[in-house]
Amino acid sequence: MAAPTDVARWPRRHVVVAMTFLGCIIAYSDRVNISVAAVAMREHFGWSQTQKGFVLSAFFVGYFLFMFVAGILANRFGGKRLLGFSVLAWSIFTLLTPLAATLSLAALLVARIGMGIGEAAMFPAAFELFGRWAPPTERARAVARLYSGIPIGTLIGLTGTGWIVVRYGWPVAFYAFGAAGLLWVIVWFQQVQNDPAADLRLGREERALLSETATTARSADRAPLRRLLLRTPVWALVAGHVATAWSLYVLLSWLPSYFRDVLGLSIANAGLFSAAPWLAMFASTNAAAVVSDRMIERGVAVTTTRKLMQCSGLVLSAAFLLMLRDVHSPGAALAFLCAATSALGCTWSGFAPSFLDVAPRHGAVLFGFSNTFATIPGIVGVAVTGWLVDVTGTYSAAFVLTSMVSVAGALVFGFLFDARPIVE
C-alpha cells in the first residue's frame, strides 16, 4: 500500500489558493456591503452625499496606514498566522458596525478604519504564501484565483445586502457577513500550513515541485529590500496598481448609488444591477489568467505578457467608462459597466503576479509597499467622487477622472515595467 504522502489527492497548493480565495470573498463581502447598506443608512441618518463619501472612504484610511506594516509582518511571521488573525479582527469590526453607527458618525468612522486595518493584511499575507506555494508557471492563475474573490465577494455582498436590507434591516447585513468570517478562521487554522515543508499531507511529487520553487526563489531574491523598492520596474508596478485600484474602488463604492440616483432603481434592484459587472469580472479574470500562463509556457516573454494584460485592460476599461456618460437606460448602463469591469479583470494578470516575478521572496513586502499607494484611490477617489456628484449633480466628471487615471497608469506601466527578477 502506498504511503500516505503518495496517495492521489487534490494538490495541497490548490487548497492554499482555495482558502485564500474564500478569504478574499469574505473580505470583499464585508467591505462592500456598506455600499448598499449606506443607501438605507443615509436615508435613516440624514447624511449628505459628502458624508456618505466619508463613511465609504474611512475604511481605506486604516487600510492605508497598516498596509506596508502588514507586508513586513507577513515576511517576518508568515502569511498563515497573519491572515488568520486579520480575518478575525475585521470580522469583529464588521459585527460592531451597527452599534457604532447608532452611537455617532465619528464612531462609525472609527469602526470602518479599524476594519481597514484588519483587511490590510489580506493580500500581503496571501502573496507571502504564494511565494512558497505557487510555482512560477502557475503564478498568474494563483493570483487570479485570489483576485477573483473580489468580484465574487462583491457579488455576494451587493446582492446579499440588498436582500437582507429589504427584509430584515441594514444592521443584520453586518451581523451575517461578520459571522461568516469567524467560521472561515476556524477552517483556515486547521487546513493551512505556512511552509510546504511542514505540511504532512503534501504528496511526494508536489513536495519536489515546491522544493524546486523555493530554491529558485532564494536564488532570485538577492537584492537588498531597500534597493528593491527604489527600482524603476517597482515604480511601474505601483503606477499600474494605483490605476487599477482607482477604477476598482470607485466602482465598488458608488455603483449602487449610481443605479439608485441616476437610473432610479430600488435599493434591492440597485444591489442586483451592481452585482452583474463583478460576475463579468470574475469570468474575465480567470480567462485572462489561463491565457497569460499559457502565453508564458509557449515562450512569450513574461514582460510582454504582463504589459499586454495590464495596459489593454486599463485602456479598454477607460474607454467603456467614457461611453457611459451619455447612457440613460439601465440596460445600456449595465452593458457598458460589465465591459469595463471585464477589461479591468485582465489587469490581475498584469501587475498582480509581477510582484512574484521580480521578487518571489519579498512579494509580501513589495505588495504592501505598492498597495499603500494603491489605497490612496480608496480614500481620495471615493471621497472625490462623492464631492463631484454633489457639485455637478452627475457621475460624468467622476468617470472622466477615473478614465484619465487609467490611461496614465497604462502609459507608465507600458514604458517602464520589466518582469525580470531584480538580483542586485
BELPECOR-V804586 format. One record per residue. N is the residue number from 0. PSI is psi in degrees with one decimal (999 if undefined). Layout:
n=N psi=PSI
n=N psi=PSI
//
This chain:
n=0 psi=139.7
n=1 psi=149.1
n=2 psi=154.7
n=3 psi=-34.5
n=4 psi=-7.9
n=5 psi=-5.4
n=6 psi=131.9
n=7 psi=133.6
n=8 psi=171.1
n=9 psi=126.1
n=10 psi=140.0
n=11 psi=-29.5
n=12 psi=-28.8
n=13 psi=-31.2
n=14 psi=-43.9
n=15 psi=-46.6
n=16 psi=-41.8
n=17 psi=-39.6
n=18 psi=-37.5
n=19 psi=-35.0
n=20 psi=-46.6
n=21 psi=-37.4
n=22 psi=-39.7
n=23 psi=-38.4
n=24 psi=-46.3
n=25 psi=-41.3
n=26 psi=-47.3
n=27 psi=-27.7
n=28 psi=-44.4
n=29 psi=-33.4
n=30 psi=-41.8
n=31 psi=-11.3
n=32 psi=-27.1
n=33 psi=-20.0
n=34 psi=-37.8
n=35 psi=-45.4
n=36 psi=-31.4
n=37 psi=-25.2
n=38 psi=-46.4
n=39 psi=-36.8
n=40 psi=-37.1
n=41 psi=-43.3
n=42 psi=-35.1
n=43 psi=-44.3
n=44 psi=-8.2
n=45 psi=32.9
n=46 psi=150.9
n=47 psi=169.7
n=48 psi=-36.3
n=49 psi=-43.0
n=50 psi=-40.4
n=51 psi=-37.3
n=52 psi=-38.7
n=53 psi=-40.2
n=54 psi=-44.5
n=55 psi=-30.8
n=56 psi=-14.1
n=57 psi=-36.4
n=58 psi=-41.8
n=59 psi=-15.6
n=60 psi=-51.5
n=61 psi=-39.1
n=62 psi=-44.9
n=63 psi=-46.4
n=64 psi=-32.0
n=65 psi=-6.7
n=66 psi=-52.6
n=67 psi=-37.8
n=68 psi=-39.5
n=69 psi=-39.2
n=70 psi=-43.1
n=71 psi=-42.5
n=72 psi=-38.5
n=73 psi=-40.9
n=74 psi=-33.1
n=75 psi=-42.8
n=76 psi=-6.6
n=77 psi=148.7
n=78 psi=-30.3
n=79 psi=-55.4
n=80 psi=-42.8
n=81 psi=-44.7
n=82 psi=-41.2
n=83 psi=-47.5
n=84 psi=-28.3
n=85 psi=-40.4
n=86 psi=-40.1
n=87 psi=-44.5
n=88 psi=-48.6
n=89 psi=-26.1
n=90 psi=-38.5
n=91 psi=-43.8
n=92 psi=-32.8
n=93 psi=-44.3
n=94 psi=-30.1
n=95 psi=-9.0
n=96 psi=-46.5
n=97 psi=-40.6
n=98 psi=-44.7
n=99 psi=-40.5
n=100 psi=-36.5
n=101 psi=-23.6
n=102 psi=-54.5
n=103 psi=164.5
n=104 psi=-38.3
n=105 psi=-41.7
n=106 psi=-38.1
n=107 psi=-41.1
n=108 psi=-40.0
n=109 psi=-43.2
n=110 psi=-40.5
n=111 psi=-37.4
n=112 psi=-42.7
n=113 psi=-39.3
n=114 psi=-38.8
n=115 psi=-39.0
n=116 psi=-42.8
n=117 psi=-45.2
n=118 psi=-13.1
n=119 psi=-26.4
n=120 psi=-8.8
n=121 psi=-59.2
n=122 psi=-41.2
n=123 psi=-41.3
n=124 psi=-41.1
n=125 psi=-40.8
n=126 psi=-34.2
n=127 psi=-41.3
n=128 psi=-41.2
n=129 psi=-30.6
n=130 psi=-24.3
n=131 psi=-34.3
n=132 psi=-14.9
n=133 psi=112.9
n=134 psi=153.9
n=135 psi=-37.4
n=136 psi=-1.6
n=137 psi=9.0
n=138 psi=-47.0
n=139 psi=-40.9
n=140 psi=-39.8
n=141 psi=-47.5
n=142 psi=-37.7
n=143 psi=-40.0
n=144 psi=-43.8
n=145 psi=-52.3
n=146 psi=-23.2
n=147 psi=-11.5
n=148 psi=-22.2
n=149 psi=-55.8
n=150 psi=-35.7
n=151 psi=-43.4
n=152 psi=-39.6
n=153 psi=-43.1
n=154 psi=-48.0
n=155 psi=-43.7
n=156 psi=-43.3
n=157 psi=-50.3
n=158 psi=-41.9
n=159 psi=-41.7
n=160 psi=-41.4
n=161 psi=-44.2
n=162 psi=-45.0
n=163 psi=-43.4
n=164 psi=-43.4
n=165 psi=-38.9
n=166 psi=-33.7
n=167 psi=-9.3
n=168 psi=152.8
n=169 psi=-32.4
n=170 psi=-32.9
n=171 psi=-29.6
n=172 psi=-40.5
n=173 psi=-36.1
n=174 psi=-42.0
n=175 psi=-47.5
n=176 psi=-34.0
n=177 psi=-38.8
n=178 psi=-35.9
n=179 psi=-37.5
n=180 psi=-38.1
n=181 psi=-37.8
n=182 psi=-39.9
n=183 psi=-39.8
n=184 psi=-41.4
n=185 psi=-47.9
n=186 psi=-39.5
n=187 psi=-50.7
n=188 psi=-20.8
n=189 psi=-31.3
n=190 psi=-23.8
n=191 psi=136.3
n=192 psi=147.3
n=193 psi=-41.4
n=194 psi=129.8
n=195 psi=-33.9
n=196 psi=-22.4
n=197 psi=-2.4
n=198 psi=108.5
n=199 psi=-14.0
n=200 psi=6.9
n=201 psi=130.6
n=202 psi=159.6
n=203 psi=-43.7
n=204 psi=-42.2
n=205 psi=-35.0
n=206 psi=-40.4
n=207 psi=-40.8
n=208 psi=-44.7
n=209 psi=-26.9
n=210 psi=-40.3
n=211 psi=-38.3
n=212 psi=-42.7
n=213 psi=-40.3
n=214 psi=-43.0
n=215 psi=-41.0
n=216 psi=-41.2
n=217 psi=-37.2
n=218 psi=-27.1
n=219 psi=-34.6
n=220 psi=75.6
n=221 psi=-1.4
n=222 psi=133.4
n=223 psi=142.8
n=224 psi=-39.7
n=225 psi=-41.3
n=226 psi=-34.6
n=227 psi=-42.8
n=228 psi=-14.6
n=229 psi=-2.6
n=230 psi=147.6
n=231 psi=-44.6
n=232 psi=-32.4
n=233 psi=-41.5
n=234 psi=-28.0
n=235 psi=-40.2
n=236 psi=-44.3
n=237 psi=-43.8
n=238 psi=-45.1
n=239 psi=-39.0
n=240 psi=-46.5
n=241 psi=-44.0
n=242 psi=-43.4
n=243 psi=-43.6
n=244 psi=-36.4
n=245 psi=-51.5
n=246 psi=-44.9
n=247 psi=-49.5
n=248 psi=-36.8
n=249 psi=-43.9
n=250 psi=-40.9
n=251 psi=-42.1
n=252 psi=-30.5
n=253 psi=-7.9
n=254 psi=-45.3
n=255 psi=-40.9
n=256 psi=-35.9
n=257 psi=-47.9
n=258 psi=-31.9
n=259 psi=-49.3
n=260 psi=-41.5
n=261 psi=-41.0
n=262 psi=-2.8
n=263 psi=26.1
n=264 psi=157.7
n=265 psi=167.9
n=266 psi=-44.0
n=267 psi=-45.3
n=268 psi=-33.1
n=269 psi=-41.6
n=270 psi=-39.6
n=271 psi=-46.9
n=272 psi=-36.4
n=273 psi=-21.9
n=274 psi=-32.3
n=275 psi=-43.6
n=276 psi=-30.1
n=277 psi=-28.2
n=278 psi=-39.5
n=279 psi=-39.0
n=280 psi=-39.2
n=281 psi=-46.4
n=282 psi=-45.5
n=283 psi=-34.7
n=284 psi=-48.3
n=285 psi=-36.0
n=286 psi=-43.5
n=287 psi=-35.2
n=288 psi=-42.6
n=289 psi=-45.9
n=290 psi=-43.3
n=291 psi=-50.1
n=292 psi=-37.4
n=293 psi=-36.2
n=294 psi=-44.6
n=295 psi=-42.0
n=296 psi=-30.5
n=297 psi=7.3
n=298 psi=-1.1
n=299 psi=136.3
n=300 psi=142.0
n=301 psi=-43.3
n=302 psi=-46.0
n=303 psi=-43.0
n=304 psi=-47.5
n=305 psi=-41.3
n=306 psi=-41.7
n=307 psi=-46.3
n=308 psi=-45.1
n=309 psi=-50.6
n=310 psi=-42.9
n=311 psi=-38.1
n=312 psi=-45.0
n=313 psi=-44.2
n=314 psi=-44.2
n=315 psi=-40.0
n=316 psi=-43.0
n=317 psi=-42.7
n=318 psi=-42.8
n=319 psi=-33.7
n=320 psi=-37.6
n=321 psi=-37.8
n=322 psi=-25.3
n=323 psi=-19.0
n=324 psi=-33.5
n=325 psi=16.3
n=326 psi=137.2
n=327 psi=-1.2
n=328 psi=142.1
n=329 psi=-39.2
n=330 psi=-45.8
n=331 psi=-40.9
n=332 psi=-42.0
n=333 psi=-39.7
n=334 psi=-46.7
n=335 psi=-38.0
n=336 psi=-36.6
n=337 psi=-39.7
n=338 psi=-40.5
n=339 psi=-44.6
n=340 psi=-31.9
n=341 psi=-43.4
n=342 psi=-41.7
n=343 psi=-31.5
n=344 psi=-26.2
n=345 psi=-26.6
n=346 psi=-19.9
n=347 psi=-18.8
n=348 psi=6.9
n=349 psi=-85.8
n=350 psi=-33.7
n=351 psi=-52.8
n=352 psi=-10.6
n=353 psi=-23.6
n=354 psi=-38.4
n=355 psi=-24.5
n=356 psi=-47.6
n=357 psi=-22.6
n=358 psi=80.3
n=359 psi=-41.4
n=360 psi=-19.4
n=361 psi=19.0
n=362 psi=-39.1
n=363 psi=-46.7
n=364 psi=-42.3
n=365 psi=-41.8
n=366 psi=-43.5
n=367 psi=-40.1
n=368 psi=-49.6
n=369 psi=-42.6
n=370 psi=-17.9
n=371 psi=-46.1
n=372 psi=-36.5
n=373 psi=-9.9
n=374 psi=-21.9
n=375 psi=-41.2
n=376 psi=-30.4
n=377 psi=-29.6
n=378 psi=-54.8
n=379 psi=-51.0
n=380 psi=-42.8
n=381 psi=-44.6
n=382 psi=-41.7
n=383 psi=-35.6
n=384 psi=-45.5
n=385 psi=-41.8
n=386 psi=-43.4
n=387 psi=-38.6
n=388 psi=-41.1
n=389 psi=-43.1
n=390 psi=-43.3
n=391 psi=-21.5
n=392 psi=2.2
n=393 psi=172.1
n=394 psi=1.4
n=395 psi=-46.0
n=396 psi=-37.6
n=397 psi=-39.4
n=398 psi=-37.5
n=399 psi=-45.9
n=400 psi=-43.5
n=401 psi=-41.1
n=402 psi=-38.8
n=403 psi=-41.6
n=404 psi=-40.8
n=405 psi=-46.1
n=406 psi=-41.3
n=407 psi=-42.7
n=408 psi=-38.0
n=409 psi=-40.3
n=410 psi=-46.2
n=411 psi=-46.4
n=412 psi=-43.9
n=413 psi=-37.8
n=414 psi=-29.9
n=415 psi=-17.7
n=416 psi=143.5
n=417 psi=123.8
n=418 psi=-3.9
n=419 psi=141.7
n=420 psi=137.1
n=421 psi=117.0
n=422 psi=-5.9
n=423 psi=999
//
